[in-house]
Amino acid sequence: MRMNKFSQKLLLFLLSLAGGLLIYVGCVEPQERQTSLPEVKDRIVLMTYGGWAGHDPKVITDTIADWLREHGAQVIISDDLEVYTDDSLMATVDLIIQNITMGSLTRLQSEGLLAAIKNGAGIAGCHGGIGDSFRDNPDYQFVIGGQWVAHPGGEIDFEVNITNDSDPVCAGIEDFKIHTEQYYMHIDPNVKVLATTTYSGEHGDWFAGAVMPVVWKKYYGKGRVFYTSLGHARHDFDIPEAWEILTRGIRWASASKYGQQENWVEAVYKRD
């Protein structure tokens, strides 16, 4: 069927209008809301696990490893922290995913891990796996950007609030509820906070209303650092939003050696 110029213009207008309506109702995600994250395909990922057994470090490590392999990453798994002293291996690693609650590092292990991150290997992890590791090592805590100090009430119901949905790690994700440990942490003021939680005061009136970061990004040297305080148990990641944030954060951190360094430092404390 042949169309005159007026009919052609009318058809184009109607098609563009329909596209706009699809975006409006959520059938098509607007371009600026789409995630723009690197893939983990062909990345060399070192996964380490151990420490306190109550966090099921091997179970969570294996769960993440399966996802990495499905997406084409080369995965190396070790329960021996001497791997951090292997200079030739650490120089090739794109990403470190650690799941070690408490524990300790020797001087050489600490130096090897921190040097690898500073030189461009990313590090990512969850809960106590990197947020409560090596309590006697402030140099390590400086890298991660936060340290666990309490989980008032133990495993409880609370809400996670997305505070930065312009960042691709959390873009398009809504606030969600979860039943797990609500970590209270000491935080580096220069981390880029992506999600928070607010304490009700039920388990301590002196911190009622405190807003605590749950998800953040930062840099240490050239290395990208990603953290989520969720992940006390494997079933935490049965919550789709929690799993999506973790895997997106892993993708972001895996590109330290390949992506451009982002500049978004913004201290929490400002003069009136």
C-alpha positions in Angstrom: 0.0 0.0 0.0 1.4 3.4 -1.0 1.1 6.3 1.4 1.2 10.0 0.7 3.6 12.3 2.6 0.9 13.4 5.1 0.0 9.7 5.8 3.7 8.9 6.3 4.2 11.8 8.8 1.0 10.8 10.7 2.2 7.2 11.0 5.6 8.3 12.3 3.9 10.6 14.8 1.6 7.8 16.1 4.5 5.4 16.4 6.6 7.9 18.4 3.6 8.6 20.6 3.1 4.9 21.2 6.8 4.5 22.1 6.4 7.3 24.6 3.4 5.7 26.2 5.3 2.4 26.5 8.1 4.1 28.3 5.6 5.9 30.5 3.9 2.7 31.6 7.1 0.9 32.2 7.0 -1.5 29.2 10.2 0.1 27.8 12.9 1.5 30.1 14.0 5.0 29.2 17.5 5.3 27.9 18.8 7.3 30.9 17.4 4.7 33.3 19.0 1.7 31.7 22.0 0.2 33.4 25.4 0.7 31.8 27.7 -1.8 33.5 30.6 -4.0 32.3 30.3 -7.7 31.9 32.4 -10.2 33.8 33.1 -12.3 30.6 36.8 -13.3 30.5 37.6 -11.5 33.8 40.0 -13.3 36.1 38.3 -13.5 39.5 40.0 -14.7 42.7 37.5 -15.8 45.3 38.7 -16.4 48.9 36.6 -17.8 51.8 37.0 -18.9 55.4 36.8 -17.3 58.8 33.7 -17.6 61.0 31.6 -20.6 59.8 28.3 -19.1 60.9 28.2 -17.0 57.7 28.4 -20.2 55.5 31.3 -18.7 53.5 31.7 -21.6 51.2 28.0 -21.8 50.3 27.9 -18.1 49.4 31.2 -18.3 47.6 30.0 -21.2 45.5 26.7 -19.4 44.7 28.5 -16.4 43.4 31.1 -18.6 41.6 28.3 -20.4 39.7 26.9 -17.0 38.5 30.4 -15.8 37.5 31.1 -19.0 35.4 27.7 -18.8 33.8 28.7 -15.3 32.6 32.0 -16.4 31.3 34.4 -15.4 34.1 37.6 -17.3 34.9 37.2 -18.2 38.6 39.9 -19.2 41.0 38.8 -20.3 44.5 41.1 -20.6 47.6 40.6 -21.1 51.3 44.3 -20.3 51.9 45.2 -16.6 52.4 48.7 -17.3 51.3 47.3 -16.8 47.8 47.5 -13.1 48.5 51.3 -13.4 48.6 51.5 -14.9 45.1 52.7 -11.8 43.3 52.4 -13.4 39.8 48.8 -14.4 40.3 47.8 -11.2 42.0 49.1 -9.2 39.1 46.8 -11.0 36.7 43.6 -10.8 38.8 40.9 -8.4 37.7 38.6 -8.9 40.7 38.9 -10.3 44.3 35.7 -11.5 45.9 36.4 -12.3 49.5 34.1 -14.0 52.1 36.1 -14.1 55.3 34.4 -13.0 58.5 37.0 -12.0 61.2 40.2 -14.0 60.7 43.6 -12.4 60.4 46.2 -11.6 57.8 50.0 -11.9 58.1 52.0 -8.8 57.2 52.9 -10.3 53.8 49.3 -11.4 53.0 48.1 -7.9 53.9 50.7 -6.2 51.8 49.9 -8.5 48.8 46.2 -7.9 49.0 46.4 -4.2 49.4 49.0 -3.7 46.7 46.9 -5.7 44.2 43.8 -3.5 44.9 45.8 -0.3 44.8 47.3 -1.3 41.5 43.9 -1.9 39.9 42.3 -5.2 41.0 38.7 -4.6 42.1 37.4 -6.0 45.4 33.7 -6.9 46.1 31.9 -8.6 48.8 29.0 -8.7 51.2 28.2 -8.7 54.9 31.0 -9.9 57.2 32.9 -11.3 54.2 34.7 -8.1 53.6 32.9 -5.7 56.1 34.0 -7.6 59.2 37.3 -9.1 58.1 40.6 -8.8 59.9 39.5 -6.7 62.9 43.1 -6.0 63.9 44.0 -4.6 60.5 43.1 -0.9 60.1 44.9 -0.7 56.8 42.5 -3.2 55.4 39.5 -1.4 56.9 40.7 1.8 55.2 40.5 0.0 51.9 36.9 -1.3 52.3 35.5 1.9 53.7 33.5 0.5 56.6 33.7 -1.9 59.5 30.9 -3.8 61.3 30.4 -2.9 65.0 26.9 -4.3 65.8 23.7 -5.9 64.5 21.1 -4.8 67.0 18.3 -7.4 67.5 20.1 -10.0 65.4 18.1 -11.2 62.4 15.1 -8.8 62.1 12.7 -7.3 59.5 13.8 -4.0 58.1 13.7 -1.9 54.9 16.5 -1.1 52.5 16.0 2.3 50.8 17.7 3.1 47.4 19.2 6.5 47.8 21.0 6.8 44.4 19.0 5.3 41.6 21.0 7.3 39.0 24.0 5.0 39.6 23.8 1.9 37.4 24.3 -0.5 40.3 20.8 0.5 41.7 19.1 2.1 38.7 15.5 0.9 38.5 15.5 -1.0 41.8 12.8 0.0 44.3 13.1 0.0 48.1 12.6 -3.5 49.5 12.1 -5.3 52.8 14.3 -8.1 54.1 14.8 -10.3 57.1 18.5 -10.5 58.1 21.0 -8.7 60.2 20.8 -4.9 60.1 24.5 -4.0 60.2 25.5 -1.0 62.2 28.9 0.1 60.9 31.6 2.7 61.1 31.8 4.3 57.7 34.3 6.2 55.6 32.6 9.6 54.8 33.8 9.6 51.2 32.2 6.4 50.1 29.5 6.7 47.4 26.3 5.5 49.3 23.8 3.8 47.0 21.3 2.4 49.6 20.6 2.9 53.3 18.5 1.6 56.2 17.0 3.5 59.1 16.9 2.1 62.7 13.6 2.0 64.4 14.9 2.3 67.9 13.2 -1.0 69.0 16.6 -2.4 69.9 18.1 0.8 71.4 16.6 4.2 71.7 19.9 6.0 71.6 20.3 5.3 67.9 16.7 5.5 66.9 16.4 7.2 63.5 20.0 6.7 62.6 20.4 6.3 58.8 23.1 3.7 58.0 24.6 2.9 54.6 23.9 -0.6 53.3 25.4 -0.4 49.8 28.4 1.6 48.7 31.2 2.1 46.2 34.6 3.6 46.5 38.2 3.5 45.2 41.4 2.5 46.8 44.2 3.7 44.5 43.1 2.4 41.1 41.0 -0.4 42.5 37.2 -0.3 42.6 35.6 -1.4 45.9 32.0 -2.6 46.2 30.2 -3.5 49.3 26.7 -4.6 50.5 26.0 -5.3 54.1 23.3 -7.9 53.2 24.3 -11.5 53.0 24.2 -13.0 56.5 22.9 -16.2 55.0 22.5 -17.6 51.5 18.8 -17.0 51.5 19.3 -13.2 51.8 20.0 -13.4 48.0 16.6 -15.1 47.4 15.4 -11.5 47.6 15.7 -10.4 43.9 16.7 -6.9 44.6 19.5 -8.0 47.0 20.9 -10.4 44.4 20.6 -7.9 41.6 22.5 -5.3 43.6 25.3 -7.7 44.5 25.8 -9.0 40.9 25.7 -5.4 39.5 28.3 -4.3 42.1 30.5 -7.3 41.1 30.3 -6.3 37.5 31.2 -2.7 38.3 34.2 -3.7 40.5 35.5 -6.1 37.9 36.4 -3.2 35.5 39.0 -1.4 37.6 41.7 -2.1 35.0 39.5 -1.3 32.0 37.0 1.4 33.0 37.6 5.1 33.4 38.0 6.2 37.1 34.8 7.9 38.3 35.0 11.2 40.2 32.2 11.4 42.7 33.7 11.9 46.1 31.3 13.9 48.3 32.0 14.0 52.0 29.0 13.6 54.3 29.9 16.5 56.5 29.5 20.0 55.2 29.7 23.5 56.7 26.3 25.2 57.1 
